[in-house]
Amino acid sequence: MTTAPDRPTRVAADLFESASVEGARSSRSAKQQIDHWARVGRAVSMTQTAARRRVEAALAGKLDERELSSEERIVLDAELDAAISEKGRTTDFGARLAKRGITTVALDDAGVLTRYHPDGETSPLG
Protein backbone atom coordinates (compact mmCIF):
# COMPACT_ATOMS: atom_id res chain seq x y z
CA MET A 1 0.00 0.00 0.00
CA THR A 2 1.45 3.37 -0.96
CA THR A 3 0.64 6.50 0.96
CA ALA A 4 0.22 9.97 -0.43
CA PRO A 5 3.09 12.34 0.32
CA ASP A 6 2.64 14.76 3.18
CA ARG A 7 1.57 18.26 2.28
CA PRO A 8 3.13 21.28 3.97
CA THR A 9 0.80 23.06 6.33
CA ARG A 10 0.95 25.56 9.16
CA VAL A 11 0.19 24.50 12.69
CA ALA A 12 -0.59 26.80 15.59
CA ALA A 13 2.52 27.31 17.74
CA ASP A 14 0.79 26.19 20.94
CA LEU A 15 -0.28 22.91 19.30
CA PHE A 16 3.21 22.28 17.97
CA GLU A 17 4.74 22.87 21.41
CA SER A 18 2.19 20.59 23.07
CA ALA A 19 2.78 17.95 20.39
CA SER A 20 6.54 18.15 20.98
CA VAL A 21 6.10 17.50 24.70
CA GLU A 22 3.42 14.82 24.38
CA GLY A 23 5.17 13.21 21.42
CA ALA A 24 8.38 12.82 23.40
CA ARG A 25 6.45 10.88 26.05
CA SER A 26 5.12 8.53 23.36
CA SER A 27 8.35 8.29 21.32
CA ARG A 28 6.79 10.31 18.49
CA SER A 29 7.98 13.41 16.70
CA ALA A 30 5.82 16.53 16.95
CA LYS A 31 4.52 15.82 13.43
CA GLN A 32 3.70 12.22 14.32
CA GLN A 33 1.88 13.39 17.47
CA ILE A 34 -0.17 15.95 15.52
CA ASP A 35 -1.03 13.25 12.96
CA HIS A 36 -2.07 10.95 15.82
CA TRP A 37 -4.27 13.62 17.41
CA ALA A 38 -5.82 14.45 14.03
CA ARG A 39 -6.67 10.81 13.34
CA VAL A 40 -8.19 10.34 16.80
CA GLY A 41 -10.15 13.58 16.44
CA ARG A 42 -11.35 12.60 12.98
CA ALA A 43 -12.56 9.23 14.27
CA VAL A 44 -14.39 10.86 17.17
CA SER A 45 -15.90 13.56 14.94
CA MET A 46 -17.12 11.02 12.41
CA THR A 47 -18.72 8.76 14.97
CA GLN A 48 -22.40 9.54 15.21
CA THR A 49 -23.26 8.09 18.58
CA ALA A 50 -25.99 9.23 20.89
CA ALA A 51 -23.32 10.91 23.04
CA ARG A 52 -21.95 12.78 20.00
CA ARG A 53 -25.46 13.96 19.06
CA ARG A 54 -25.96 15.18 22.64
CA VAL A 55 -22.69 17.17 22.51
CA GLU A 56 -23.70 18.68 19.16
CA ALA A 57 -27.10 19.60 20.63
CA ALA A 58 -25.34 21.34 23.54
CA LEU A 59 -23.05 23.20 21.10
CA ALA A 60 -26.13 24.36 19.18
CA GLY A 61 -27.79 25.54 22.41
CA LYS A 62 -30.55 22.93 22.17
CA LEU A 63 -29.46 21.00 25.25
CA ASP A 64 -28.28 22.40 28.58
CA GLU A 65 -24.69 21.33 29.15
CA ARG A 66 -25.60 20.34 32.73
CA GLU A 67 -27.51 17.42 31.18
CA LEU A 68 -24.29 15.99 29.68
CA SER A 69 -22.28 13.25 31.35
CA SER A 70 -18.80 14.13 32.58
CA GLU A 71 -17.30 12.41 29.51
CA GLU A 72 -19.61 14.36 27.19
CA ARG A 73 -18.64 17.61 28.94
CA ILE A 74 -14.96 16.87 28.23
CA VAL A 75 -15.75 16.60 24.52
CA LEU A 76 -17.92 19.73 24.69
CA ASP A 77 -15.10 21.66 26.38
CA ALA A 78 -12.62 20.49 23.73
CA GLU A 79 -14.98 21.54 20.93
CA LEU A 80 -15.51 24.96 22.53
CA ASP A 81 -11.78 25.45 23.12
CA ALA A 82 -11.03 24.63 19.47
CA ALA A 83 -13.76 26.99 18.21
CA ILE A 84 -12.60 29.84 20.45
CA SER A 85 -8.96 29.35 19.46
CA GLU A 86 -9.84 29.40 15.76
CA LYS A 87 -12.00 32.51 16.14
CA GLY A 88 -9.19 34.24 18.05
CA ARG A 89 -6.69 33.46 15.28
CA THR A 90 -8.98 34.67 12.49
CA THR A 91 -10.49 37.79 14.05
CA ASP A 92 -8.82 41.19 13.64
CA PHE A 93 -9.83 42.67 16.98
CA GLY A 94 -7.98 45.93 16.33
CA ALA A 95 -9.97 46.57 13.15
CA ARG A 96 -13.24 45.71 14.87
CA LEU A 97 -12.52 48.09 17.74
CA ALA A 98 -11.38 50.84 15.36
CA LYS A 99 -14.73 50.62 13.55
CA ARG A 100 -16.37 51.31 16.91
CA GLY A 101 -14.13 54.34 17.45
CA ILE A 102 -11.94 52.73 20.10
CA THR A 103 -8.20 53.42 20.34
CA THR A 104 -6.11 50.32 21.05
CA VAL A 105 -2.54 49.65 22.16
CA ALA A 106 -0.47 46.74 20.85
CA LEU A 107 3.02 45.81 19.71
CA ASP A 108 3.75 46.81 16.11
CA ASP A 109 5.70 44.61 13.67
CA ALA A 110 8.98 45.90 15.11
CA GLY A 111 7.94 45.08 18.68
CA VAL A 112 7.30 48.72 19.68
CA LEU A 113 4.33 49.41 21.95
CA THR A 114 2.08 51.52 19.76
CA ARG A 115 -1.24 53.32 20.07
CA TYR A 116 -3.60 52.64 17.13
CA HIS A 117 -6.21 55.35 16.60
CA PRO A 118 -9.56 54.66 14.92
CA ASP A 119 -8.67 57.04 12.04
CA GLY A 120 -5.69 54.83 11.11
CA GLU A 121 -3.01 57.03 12.70
CA THR A 122 -0.46 55.38 14.97
CA SER A 123 1.81 56.74 17.67
CA PRO A 124 4.55 54.87 19.53
CA LEU A 125 4.41 54.83 23.31
CA GLY A 126 7.52 55.40 25.33
C-alpha positions as CSV (number, residue, x, y, z in Angstrom):
1,M,0.0,0.0,0.0
2,T,1.4,3.4,-1.0
3,T,0.6,6.5,1.0
4,A,0.2,10.0,-0.4
5,P,3.1,12.3,0.3
6,D,2.6,14.8,3.2
7,R,1.6,18.3,2.3
8,P,3.1,21.3,4.0
9,T,0.8,23.1,6.3
10,R,1.0,25.6,9.2
11,V,0.2,24.5,12.7
12,A,-0.6,26.8,15.6
13,A,2.5,27.3,17.7
14,D,0.8,26.2,20.9
15,L,-0.3,22.9,19.3
16,F,3.2,22.3,18.0
17,E,4.7,22.9,21.4
18,S,2.2,20.6,23.1
19,A,2.8,18.0,20.4
20,S,6.5,18.1,21.0
21,V,6.1,17.5,24.7
22,E,3.4,14.8,24.4
23,G,5.2,13.2,21.4
24,A,8.4,12.8,23.4
25,R,6.4,10.9,26.0
26,S,5.1,8.5,23.4
27,S,8.4,8.3,21.3
28,R,6.8,10.3,18.5
29,S,8.0,13.4,16.7
30,A,5.8,16.5,16.9
31,K,4.5,15.8,13.4
32,Q,3.7,12.2,14.3
33,Q,1.9,13.4,17.5
34,I,-0.2,15.9,15.5
35,D,-1.0,13.3,13.0
36,H,-2.1,11.0,15.8
37,W,-4.3,13.6,17.4
38,A,-5.8,14.5,14.0
39,R,-6.7,10.8,13.3
40,V,-8.2,10.3,16.8
41,G,-10.1,13.6,16.4
42,R,-11.4,12.6,13.0
43,A,-12.6,9.2,14.3
44,V,-14.4,10.9,17.2
45,S,-15.9,13.6,14.9
46,M,-17.1,11.0,12.4
47,T,-18.7,8.8,15.0
48,Q,-22.4,9.5,15.2
49,T,-23.3,8.1,18.6
50,A,-26.0,9.2,20.9
51,A,-23.3,10.9,23.0
52,R,-21.9,12.8,20.0
53,R,-25.5,14.0,19.1
54,R,-26.0,15.2,22.6
55,V,-22.7,17.2,22.5
56,E,-23.7,18.7,19.2
57,A,-27.1,19.6,20.6
58,A,-25.3,21.3,23.5
59,L,-23.1,23.2,21.1
60,A,-26.1,24.4,19.2
61,G,-27.8,25.5,22.4
62,K,-30.5,22.9,22.2
63,L,-29.5,21.0,25.3
64,D,-28.3,22.4,28.6
65,E,-24.7,21.3,29.2
66,R,-25.6,20.3,32.7
67,E,-27.5,17.4,31.2
68,L,-24.3,16.0,29.7
69,S,-22.3,13.3,31.4
70,S,-18.8,14.1,32.6
71,E,-17.3,12.4,29.5
72,E,-19.6,14.4,27.2
73,R,-18.6,17.6,28.9
74,I,-15.0,16.9,28.2
75,V,-15.8,16.6,24.5
76,L,-17.9,19.7,24.7
77,D,-15.1,21.7,26.4
78,A,-12.6,20.5,23.7
79,E,-15.0,21.5,20.9
80,L,-15.5,25.0,22.5
81,D,-11.8,25.4,23.1
82,A,-11.0,24.6,19.5
83,A,-13.8,27.0,18.2
84,I,-12.6,29.8,20.5
85,S,-9.0,29.4,19.5
86,E,-9.8,29.4,15.8
87,K,-12.0,32.5,16.1
88,G,-9.2,34.2,18.1
89,R,-6.7,33.5,15.3
90,T,-9.0,34.7,12.5
91,T,-10.5,37.8,14.1
92,D,-8.8,41.2,13.6
93,F,-9.8,42.7,17.0
94,G,-8.0,45.9,16.3
95,A,-10.0,46.6,13.1
96,R,-13.2,45.7,14.9
97,L,-12.5,48.1,17.7
98,A,-11.4,50.8,15.4
99,K,-14.7,50.6,13.6
100,R,-16.4,51.3,16.9
101,G,-14.1,54.3,17.5
102,I,-11.9,52.7,20.1
103,T,-8.2,53.4,20.3
104,T,-6.1,50.3,21.1
105,V,-2.5,49.6,22.2
106,A,-0.5,46.7,20.8
107,L,3.0,45.8,19.7
108,D,3.7,46.8,16.1
109,D,5.7,44.6,13.7
110,A,9.0,45.9,15.1
111,G,7.9,45.1,18.7
112,V,7.3,48.7,19.7
113,L,4.3,49.4,22.0
114,T,2.1,51.5,19.8
115,R,-1.2,53.3,20.1
116,Y,-3.6,52.6,17.1
117,H,-6.2,55.4,16.6
118,P,-9.6,54.7,14.9
119,D,-8.7,57.0,12.0
120,G,-5.7,54.8,11.1
121,E,-3.0,57.0,12.7
122,T,-0.5,55.4,15.0
123,S,1.8,56.7,17.7
124,P,4.6,54.9,19.5
125,L,4.4,54.8,23.3
126,G,7.5,55.4,25.3
